[in-house]
């Protein structure tokens, strides 16, 4: 368990802060909850074994925020109900046939597993939480588990962590075991490869190290590699001559189409490796076009969703539409009302606020597959009495409709970026 060094925590008395609302706490409570330097130090102990010498204080100065984000308990309940409703709807035959109709061919392969941990991203408004997007390889679950362990709650009678931190790592391991058993049955799982393009160059590479450590702690041979290091031959994936049973897939090539991923793709198509997340999961959950359906009450009702789920999703999912030649002129005219996202986008890449669009970017959007989502202004967190507030996203990690962990990301700019001083991942606390 990581604890902030007492010498680095100032004396404070939060009793005047409570009981007040989450909004008031976000506006005016500046008590130190976490020491980012201590967290980076804990991560750095993992780096020398991988030949990484650069200090995380330099390379990851804005990975962790020092202040928590407060949200009402009612929002936590609403988010949980959205996740339950999404799980219900994504299992409906009409929904599946529709989304698989615009998905790549590889998504038609059903490996018979849910597809791994999901990340549900929300903006919190005065009228409730709004589901902005769903991701199938969300980064940060183990980093945020570390962050939650390090937080200091100063008025526990009035506020508490939104996450039962003791359950996070067991839930993560259970997700991978279920993925393995659903894809490979009773075969023994011995080795796991954590795979991403140029993994040591990825900003969240420290989390790959945490996953490797977690897998090794549970008795599995775990390594980190680029996909082109995986050798597929004789019906088996190998990494440096050692058989690989399962691949934890952090790639953003969701259909495994790039040349360096062809070996992994061939093994997956032949059902000779367990892959999580897999292309079908991205097609069912994370393609941005799916939000068109998830927020459409008429479609949901016709597809057979329960009335409760229809109500939950039509309230939580902002209106979303496909950008087409027929509606382009009207969307451009009303662009300030929308956020434009590529259907297979991730991490805010090539996503644009309508009021920031240029004619040149608009022309590029015409050549791609984009959705226009009703713009939902994020909530804010004041980080000091005399500074500009930071924007806040809430991310919920979940598997099979069950919540694992709540986290926040604080940032400036159009999208979360880990480049904002005093921003980054933040603990989420609920207010009684």
N, C-alpha and C positions, 0 to 999 in steps of 0.2 A: 504493500500500500504506500502510495506516495503522499507525503504530507508537506505542505509549504513550510520552509524553515521559519521558526517563530521569530527569529531575529529580523526577518524581512517583512513581517506583518506589523503594521502600525496599530497602536492602541485605538480602539473605536468603540462606540456604544450605539448599536443600531436600534435601541428601543424606541427612539423617536420616529423611526421609519415605519413602525408597525403598530397596530394593523392599518395598512393603507392598501390602495389598489395596486395591481400590477403596473398599470400605466404610470402611477405616481412614483413607484419604485424605479421604473425605467427612466423616468425624467430626473430623479433627484437622489438616488442612493448610489454612492460611490465607494462603498466599503469593499475592501479587497477580498475577493473570494478565492482566487487562485494565484499562485506565483508562476508565471510562464517560464521563468528562468529555471526553476526546479524541474518543471516538466521536460524542458529541452535537455536538461542534464540527465534525466532518467533515460531519454531516448538515445543520447549520445553514447551510453555504455554499450549499445548494440552496434555502433558504427565501425569500430576498429576491426572487427572480425571480417568486415566486408571491404576493408581497404579505403574507407571514407575518412578523410582527415579534416575536412572543413567543418568548422563549428556550426551547429544549428542556430546559434545566436546570430550568425551572419546570413546563412542560407534560408533560415525559416524564422526570421524575426517576427513575422506576423501570422504564425500558425495558430497560436493560442491567444485569446483575449484574456484579460485579467479580471473582467467583471462578468457576472452572470446576466442572463436575460430572464425577466419575470413574465409569466403568462398565467392567466386565470385557470383554475381547475376546470371550468366549463369548456375552455378551449381544448384542454387535454382530452376530455371526454368526446368532444366533437371530432377531433383528429382520429381517435380510436374508432369512432363509428364510421368515418370515411374509409378507413383502411378495411374494416369489415365489409363495407358495401362494395368496394372495389374488388375484393376477393370473390364476393358473390357474383358480380356482374361478369368478371373475366372468365368464369366457368360456364356461362350461358352459351349454348350452341350458336345462336344468332350473332352474338357479339364476336365469338371466335371466327365464324365464317367471314364476317365483315372485315375484321382486322387482318386476318390471314390472306384476304383477297388483295391487299395492297402491300403485303410483306414480301421479302425476297423468298425464293423457292426453298432455301435451306430451312426456313422457319416452319415449313410443312412437316418436317421430321419431328416426331414427338418422342423424346427420350423418357417420358413418363415421370418426370420430376418437376416440382414447382419452378425451379430455375434459380434458386439462390435468394440471398438477402436483397430486399428492395429498399430504396430510399424515396420517401414521399416528402416533397418540398412544399412548404406552405408560406403564405403571407398572412399575418394576423391583422384583421381590420376591426373597426368598431362593431361591425355586424357579424364577426366570426372569422374562422380560418378559411382561407381559399387555397385550394390545391393547384399549384402552379405547374408541377410536372412530377413524373415518376421516373426513377432511374434503376437500372438492373445491376450496375456494378458500382454502387455508391461508395465513395471513399469516406473514411473517417470513423467507422463504428468502433474500432479498438482504440483509436486516438481519443475519441470522446469518452470511452469507458475509463481511460487513464485520467482524463480531465475531470470526470465526475468524482473519481476517487480522491482527487486533490482539492476539491472545493471545500470551502469552510462556510457553513451556514451559521450566521450570527444570531438569528432569532428563530430557532427551530420550532417554537410554539406557534409561529405565524407563517412560516414558509418551509418548504421541503423540496428535495430533488424530485423532478418529474420522473426519474428513472430509478428502479431498484437495481443498483449497480451490481449487487451480488449475483444477479441472474444473467448479466450480459454475456460474459465469456461462455458459460454453459449453453446459453441459447445459440451463440455463434457456432459452437462445436456441434450442437444438435442439428443445426441447419445443414452443415456439411455431411454429417452422417446420414441424414435423411436423403440428401441428394445422391449420395453413394448407393444407399440401399435401394432407392427407387430406380436407379439407372443400372446397377450391376448386381442386384439381388444379394445373395448370401456370400458372394466372393469376399475374401479378406481385403481390407484396404491397408496398404503398407506405405505408399509414397504419394506425395502431393507436390505438384509444381505450381508455384505462384508466378503467373505469366503476364507480362506487359511489354510493350514496345520500349526498348532501351530503359529497363526498369530503374537503374541507378540514377538516371536523369529525371525521373518523375518526381514531382514535388512531394507526393505522398509516399515516396520510397520508405521513409521511416516506418510507415504502417505495414509495408510488406515485411519488414523485419519483425514487427510485432506478431503478424500472422505466422511467420515461420517459427518464431519462438513458441507460440501457442500450439501449433501442430506438433512440434517436437516434444513439448511438455506432455502431450497426450499419446506419445509413442509412435508418431508417424515420421518417416523420413521426408523432410520438407526442404525444398530448394527454391530459389528465385531465379528466373531466367527470361530471356527474350524468346518469342515463339519460334524463331528460326534456329534456336539451339535444340529444339525438340526434334528428335530423329524418329521418323515413323517407318518401321520395317517389320516384316514377318508378323503383321497383325498386332503390333505393340508399339507404344511410344517409349522412347528412351531419352534420358538426359545424361550425357557423358557416360554412356554404357549402362546406366542403371534404369531398370523399368520404372515407368511412371503410370500409376493407376488412375490418378485424378488430377485435373487441371483447374486451379482456381483462376478464372479468366478475368483479368482486369483490362483487357483490350477494349478499345473504342471502335474497332472494326467489327461491328456487331454481327455481320453476316460472314465473317472470316473470308473476305474476298481478296485481301492483299496478298501478293506473292509470298511474303514471309510467313503467312499463316496457312499455307496450303497443306502442309503435313498434318497440322492440328485439325484442319477441316476434313481431310481424308479419313483420319482416325475417328472423328466424331460421326461422320456420315456412315461409316462402317460399324458404328456402335462398339468401337474398340478402345474407347477412353471415356471416363465420366467427365463431363464438362459442366462447370457452374460458375457464372450464369451461361446459358446457352442461347442460340439465336431465337428459338421459339419464345423464350421468356421475354426477350426484348420486343418481339412482335406483339405479344399479348399485353405487355404492361407499358413499355417505355417509348414506343413510337408516338411522337407528338400528335399525330392524327387521331390517335385513340381518344384524346381529350374531347374531340368533337362529339363522340358517342357518349362518353362518360358524363358530359354535362347536358345531354339532350333528353329531357324527361319523356318525350314521345317515343323516342327509340328505346329507351330503357323499359318503358311499360310494355311496348310491343314485343320486346325480346324476352319478357317474362321476369323482370326484376321485381322484387317485393316492393310494395308501396313505400315502406320505410326507407329502403335503399334508394328508390327514385327521389324521395324528398331530400335525403342526406346529400346525394351527389349533385342534384340540380341546384342545390343551395351552395355547395362548396366549390364546384368546378366553374371557373369563369367561362363565359361564352367564347367558343373557339370555332374557327372556320378555316377551310382550306383556301389558300390564295390561288385564284384561277384567272384566266384571261377575262372571264365575264365580270368578275367583281374587283379587278385590279384598280380601275379608275375610282370606284367608290371608296375602296380601302385607302388609296393614296389621299383622297380628299379628307378622310376621317382618320388619318394615320395616328394622330396624337392620342386616340382612344385605345391603341393597340400595342402589343408587344409581338414582334415577328420572330418566329423560331423555325429552324430547319427541322423537318420531320424526324431525322435521325441524329439530331443535335445532342450535345452533352456539354456540361461544364460551362454553359453560357457562350460557347463558341458560335460565331456567326449569328448571334441573336441580337436584335436591335429594338430599342424603344422607338416607337413611331415618331416621336417628336425630335429624335436625333437622326432620322433617316436623311440621306442625300439622294439626289436623282441617280447618281452612279450606283449606289448600293441597291436602290430600288430596281434598277435594271438587272443587277446580278440576281436578285430574288426571283425575277421572272424566269431565270434559267434553272432554278432549283425547285425543290418541293418544300414549301413553307406553309406554316399555319399562322393565322392572325388570332392572337388571344387577347381578349379584353384586358386592358392594363389594370393591374391591381397594385396600388401603391403599398410598398412594404411598411411595416411598423418601424419605429426608431428607438435607439438606445442612446441616451445622453451619457457620455463617458467622463465628463468633467463639467464643472459649473460654467466654464468660459470657452467651451469648444463646440464645434458643430456636431450634431448627433450623427451616429452611424445607422445605416439601414440594417434591417434584421430579417433573415430567413429562418424558419424553423424546419429542421429536417427530422423526420421520424424514420428510424430503421425498423423493418418488420419482416417477418417470414410467415407464410401461410396465414396471413391475416392477424398474426399476433405481434404486438408491439414489443420491440427489444429495448429501444433507447430513444430518448428525445435529445436533440442538440440544437444549438443555434449557430448561425454564421453571421458575423458583423462585418460590414464592408462599406466602402464608398464606390460610386460609379454605377454602371448599368447592371452589372452582375457580380456575384461573389467572386473574389479574386485573390485573397490572401496577400494582398499588396498594401493593405491599409494599416497605417500605424494604429496600434491599440485594438485592431480588429482581429478576425480569425474565428476559429471554433470557440464557442462559449457554452458554459453550463446553462441548463434550463431549470429554473426553480418555479414552483407553483405557489400561489398565495392562497391561504385559507380564506 
